[in-house]
């Protein structure tokens, strides 16, 4: 049995909404697991069930070999970082960190020792006497993490903790969370709707949609090998291009071009997915793109254009190439990196 | 700095307002320092006279009432105990009942809240006979408990606390739970310190409410040792119609001035908390 074990965990709200469908998941000790999905997909509910803040309708949660279903949140030995940090506004930073330890009846010297260690680790030693209202967003974030670390819990839970920060700070804190987790080595679950955060932080990633884990794997596995249309569209930035097509006798005919010798026996209506970064310019390429707009990011250019009836088809090329608006580009798919999904089920078929 | 005409007008209005509030109090105070005869013959006074110490000493220590047992000092103490008890218990009870209403989401929470709220429509004066019956059956007439207990439930304060607790984000409770706080420690460690300015405000209102109670102590107390200030005020006025002595106007003024001191002290003392709460935005 692994460290954290979810067995057929289900959440049905009193009004009948099924937020989380039968979900089974194992997380190893020291692993950094990320739940990613659009808002309302049930990822936070799943996390809150692990924390004990939501009742489990059906199924079992085992943490470190103990059944957690009926255990009170305060007894579970989990720590959570909330989206708005939920710092205690009337206590200074020191007491914010010390409160959980005090409740566990730890003596004063040990508390001071632990708080100071955690503060040092997070570089908040200078603010220990301040109230949360006198701290900046990044500092509050650190205090919230300090409050989790200081208790040395079995598992860290992060509920979209970076979404209140500005873009630059978010990237910086993302890096720090990852480093910190590696240093402390505590099993962590991180919930986010930001796929970049998910990709960068995760040891393993669970892509969740409508209360179901659509795919579970390492970030690269999921990026390279999305199993469904939803996962393909959700992971990767800019988003994968989707085209309608028809598959017959191993030949895929899409809007304006054909791909022969497709590696599947499937036939019928399909959706073809091509990542913008898997396209290359070549003479007599498969795809003819009429350029509408070029976004120059410096390192890359994002080229948006029209492909027959499909608008905003995206192609990503190195930033040193100059591409004129209204020009016509001829593109090929690099190394046959394309994805075919059944149109009705959304399942990958190639 | 140039003063604009609008500012002058604003200041005139403000000064008039201040005078309106202060002048009657000053006249009462100044009059309380004269001889009763002077006031009766010359009217109310603007300047301080020479009888200040004598009048106040007289008021505080002279025994009055029908059986000549109670002093004004005793009445002040009684009123203070009553108001303090009412204010303290009202704040404690309403804070705790609001806590139960907001955080324990049992099915009857909303109906119970409205039931509490409806009691606003039934002030003590309306239910004075049943209240008296209950208190007297319990044998609490002529006691501080009897003076305080029927007045300690407060719908207004419960309502204000409830509204305040509702603004506290749920994450705070959840976070506290994960930190090992139980229901009681969440109340003591979080809600009480977070609402301390609110508690101060409620305490002031409720203290003044308790201090100015008239009808209830009047009905409740037959023993003079439980008389309150407001009752005493009525008595010193009726006194003048009995006998042939001159009305003791100067002493009355002294009594009025003294009766204002306890509530003023409470406001002055708790105002510090008020301002502190306004400066430190802790949310």
Interface residues (C-beta under 8 A of the other chain):
Chain A: X51 X52 X53 X72 X73 X74 X76 X78 X79 X80 X82 X83 X84 X86 X88 X89 X90 X99 X100 X103 X104 X131 X133 X147 X151
Chain B: X169 X171 X172 X174 X175 X176 X177 X178 X179 X180 X181 X182 X185 X189 X190 X193 X194 X280 X281 X282 X283
